[in-house]
Amino acid sequence: MNIALKQYRFKKHGDLLIDKEKGIAIQENPQKFDYNEEYFKHYESLENTDSAWKINSGRHKILEEFYAHNGVVDIGIGSGDFIKSAGPFTIYGYDISQKSRRYLLDNGIMFDIYARLAPYERVSVFTCWDSLEHFSFKDQGMFLKRIVLGTHLIVSMPIMDDIIETSKSKHYKPNEHLYYFTRQGFVDYMVKWGFVSMKIEDFEMKAGRENVYTFVFNKVANESVEKQIKEAIENSSSNTKFFKYDDSEPTKETSEEKPKASLFKRKRKKKSYIEDNES
């Protein structure tokens, strides 16, 4: 179990362990899930639909807002639809599905998050569209810990209105989804890994998805920042929205900004990004 999860007081509810007060549930004894070719084909079948276009448009818009000077890495690429629709962005990726990995390797855009020399410092933004809740407890902790200070992490995730009712949700998927959160529960969980919440969006729900929110985090410390956040909120009410869930309507942009070009170069060869930089 990762370090952050040890800080909760879980109670058993069926096959889930739930901390109702903190808005988090985890699967008690997860078994290995098979991300096979059928799984890949399911996501492939969703490509080129009206819903997929709306979701990817929203994802790229929020990515452009927080993209800086370094690369973008998508964790859990599915069929690669987000990467394929990247436009001016060059997006690297990682996945445990063999079919997805083959796509990344064939296009020279593999970023192996588990590699010892993985260049985390070259990444400006990691995206986890419906993937962070799939990580094993140990692997998720490793990934969040290795992200360097100043890096943004954008996560889309199904959210529970009532954590006790998790097993009744359409998003309850034993062995596939290992974590479940309320909105504030997820924000508070990420604080334990040194991340602060910058923004929360609901564009995927407007595109037809049920209770799927998008969170933007920035890593500000290599340890929990709960104490600093509490002090900041107590000292200045203006900081509350920065650290806590903002329930107000998103502000509409009055002007369009051109997306920034990526400094990552797409390499059309059968080698991973890590292999290129270790040779």
C-alpha positions in Angstrom: 0.0 0.0 0.0 1.4 3.5 -0.8 2.4 6.0 1.8 -0.6 8.3 1.3 -3.2 5.5 1.8 -1.7 4.6 5.2 -2.9 7.9 6.4 -6.6 7.0 6.1 -8.9 5.2 8.5 -10.7 2.7 6.2 -13.7 0.6 7.1 -14.7 -2.5 5.2 -17.8 -2.1 2.9 -18.2 -5.3 0.8 -15.0 -5.6 -1.3 -14.2 -1.9 -0.7 -12.3 -0.1 2.1 -13.9 3.3 2.7 -13.0 6.4 4.6 -16.3 8.2 4.5 -15.1 11.4 6.2 -12.2 11.8 3.8 -14.1 10.8 0.6 -12.0 7.9 -0.6 -12.7 4.2 -1.3 -10.2 1.6 -2.5 -10.6 -2.0 -3.5 -9.5 -4.3 -0.7 -7.9 -7.2 -2.6 -7.5 -6.3 -6.3 -6.7 -9.0 -8.7 -4.8 -8.6 -12.0 -6.9 -7.1 -14.8 -6.3 -8.2 -18.4 -5.9 -5.2 -20.6 -6.1 -7.4 -23.7 -6.8 -6.8 -27.4 -10.6 -6.6 -26.7 -10.0 -3.8 -24.3 -8.0 -1.9 -27.0 -10.7 -2.5 -29.6 -13.4 -1.1 -27.3 -11.5 2.2 -27.2 -10.8 2.1 -30.9 -14.6 1.8 -31.5 -15.1 5.1 -29.7 -12.9 7.0 -32.1 -14.4 9.5 -34.6 -17.6 9.8 -32.7 -19.3 13.1 -31.9 -18.7 12.5 -28.2 -15.0 11.6 -28.7 -14.5 14.8 -30.7 -16.0 17.0 -28.0 -14.0 15.2 -25.2 -10.7 15.5 -27.1 -11.4 19.2 -27.9 -11.9 19.9 -24.2 -8.8 17.9 -23.3 -6.6 19.7 -25.8 -7.9 23.1 -24.8 -7.1 22.6 -21.1 -3.7 21.1 -22.1 -2.8 24.3 -24.1 -3.6 26.4 -21.1 -1.0 24.7 -18.9 1.5 23.5 -21.4 5.0 25.1 -20.9 8.3 24.6 -22.6 8.8 20.8 -22.3 7.1 17.7 -23.5 3.7 16.2 -22.8 3.2 12.5 -21.8 -0.2 10.8 -21.8 -0.5 7.9 -19.3 -2.9 5.1 -20.3 -3.4 6.0 -24.0 -6.2 3.5 -24.8 -6.3 3.3 -28.6 -4.2 6.5 -28.9 -7.1 8.7 -30.0 -5.9 11.7 -27.8 -2.4 11.5 -29.2 -3.6 11.1 -32.8 -5.7 14.3 -32.4 -2.8 16.3 -31.0 -2.5 18.8 -33.8 0.6 20.9 -33.2 1.5 19.0 -30.1 3.9 16.0 -30.0 2.6 13.8 -27.3 4.5 10.8 -25.9 2.7 8.1 -24.0 2.8 5.0 -21.8 0.4 2.1 -21.4 0.5 -1.5 -20.1 -1.6 -2.9 -22.9 0.5 -4.7 -25.5 -1.4 -3.3 -28.4 -1.1 0.3 -27.1 2.6 -0.2 -26.4 3.1 -1.4 -30.0 1.5 1.7 -31.3 3.8 3.9 -29.1 6.9 2.0 -30.1 6.1 1.9 -33.8 5.8 5.7 -33.7 8.8 6.3 -31.5 6.8 8.0 -28.8 7.1 5.6 -25.9 7.9 7.2 -22.5 8.5 4.3 -20.0 7.5 5.7 -16.6 9.1 2.7 -14.9 12.5 3.0 -16.6 15.3 3.9 -14.2 16.5 6.8 -16.4 13.1 8.0 -17.6 13.6 11.8 -18.1 10.8 13.1 -15.9 12.6 16.4 -15.8 11.8 17.0 -19.5 8.1 16.7 -19.0 6.0 19.8 -18.6 2.6 18.0 -18.4 1.5 14.5 -17.6 -2.1 13.6 -18.6 -4.1 10.8 -17.1 -7.4 10.6 -18.9 -9.3 7.8 -17.0 -6.1 6.1 -16.0 -4.9 7.2 -12.5 -7.6 5.1 -10.8 -6.3 2.0 -12.7 -2.8 2.1 -11.1 -1.8 -0.5 -8.5 -1.3 1.0 -5.1 2.5 0.6 -5.3 2.8 1.8 -8.9 0.7 4.9 -8.4 2.8 6.0 -5.5 6.0 5.5 -7.5 4.7 7.5 -10.4 3.4 10.5 -8.3 6.6 10.5 -6.3 8.9 10.7 -9.4 7.1 13.6 -11.0 9.4 16.6 -10.6 8.5 20.0 -8.9 6.7 22.4 -11.2 5.2 19.7 -13.4 1.5 19.8 -14.1 -0.7 16.7 -13.9 -4.1 16.7 -15.6 -6.4 14.0 -14.5 -9.9 13.0 -15.7 -11.6 10.7 -13.3 -15.1 9.5 -12.4 -16.2 11.1 -9.1 -18.6 9.8 -6.5 -21.3 12.1 -5.0 -21.6 9.7 -2.1 -18.5 7.6 -1.4 -20.6 5.0 0.6 -22.7 4.4 -2.6 -19.7 3.6 -4.7 -20.7 0.0 -5.5 -23.9 1.3 -7.1 -22.1 3.6 -9.5 -21.7 2.8 -13.2 -18.0 3.5 -12.6 -17.7 0.8 -10.1 -15.4 -1.7 -11.9 -13.7 -4.2 -9.6 -10.1 -5.0 -10.5 -10.1 -2.3 -13.2 -10.8 0.8 -11.0 -8.9 0.5 -7.7 -9.6 4.0 -6.3 -12.8 6.1 -5.9 -13.1 9.6 -4.6 -15.4 12.5 -4.0 -14.3 15.7 -5.6 -12.8 17.1 -2.4 -11.5 13.7 -1.4 -9.4 13.5 -4.6 -8.0 17.0 -4.2 -7.1 16.2 -0.6 -5.5 12.9 -1.6 -3.2 14.6 -4.1 -2.1 17.2 -1.5 -0.5 14.2 0.3 1.7 13.8 -2.7 2.7 17.4 -2.9 0.2 18.5 -5.5 -2.1 21.5 -5.3 -5.3 21.9 -7.3 -5.3 24.6 -10.0 -8.6 24.0 -11.7 -11.5 21.6 -12.0 -13.6 21.3 -15.2 -16.7 19.5 -16.2 -16.4 19.5 -20.0 -16.5 15.8 -20.3 -19.9 15.7 -18.5 -21.1 18.3 -21.0 -20.0 15.9 -23.7 -22.2 13.2 -22.3 -20.1 11.4 -19.7 -21.5 10.7 -16.2 -19.8 12.4 -13.2 -16.4 12.6 -14.9 -14.4 15.7 -13.9 -11.0 17.0 -15.0 -8.5 18.2 -12.4 -5.4 20.2 -13.0 -2.6 19.8 -10.4 0.8 21.4 -10.0 3.5 19.6 -8.0 4.9 22.1 -5.4 6.6 19.7 -3.0 8.1 16.2 -2.7 6.0 15.5 0.4 2.5 16.3 1.8 1.7 20.0 1.8 -1.4 19.7 4.1 0.1 21.9 6.8 1.1 24.7 4.3 -2.3 24.6 2.6 -4.2 24.8 6.0 -2.1 27.8 7.0 -2.6 29.5 3.7 -6.3 29.1 3.8 -6.4 30.4 7.4 -4.3 33.4 6.6 -5.9 34.5 3.4 -9.4 33.6 2.2 -8.4 34.5 -1.4 -6.2 31.4 -1.5 -9.2 29.1 -0.7 -10.2 28.6 -4.4 -6.6 27.7 -5.3 -6.4 24.8 -2.9 -10.0 23.8 -2.5 -12.7 22.7 -5.0 -14.1 25.7 -6.8 -17.9 25.2 -7.3 -18.4 28.3 -9.4 -19.0 28.1 -13.2 -15.9 28.2 -15.3 -15.1 31.6 -16.7 -15.4 31.9 -20.5 -12.3 33.0 -22.4 -12.7 36.3 -24.3 -9.9 35.6 -26.8 -8.3 32.6 -28.4 -4.6 31.9 -27.9 -2.5 30.0 -30.4 -1.3 26.7 -29.0 2.4 26.5 -28.2 4.5 24.2 -30.3 6.2 21.2 -28.6 10.0 20.9 -28.3 9.6 17.2 -28.3 10.4 15.9 -31.9 8.3 13.0 -33.2 10.6 10.2 -34.3 9.0 7.7 -36.7 11.2 4.8 -35.8 10.8 1.6 -33.8 12.6 2.8 -30.7 11.3 4.3 -27.5 12.2 7.7 -26.2 14.0 6.2 -23.3 16.1 4.0 -25.6 17.0 7.0 -27.7 18.3 8.9 -24.7 20.2 6.0 -23.1 22.2 5.1 -26.2 
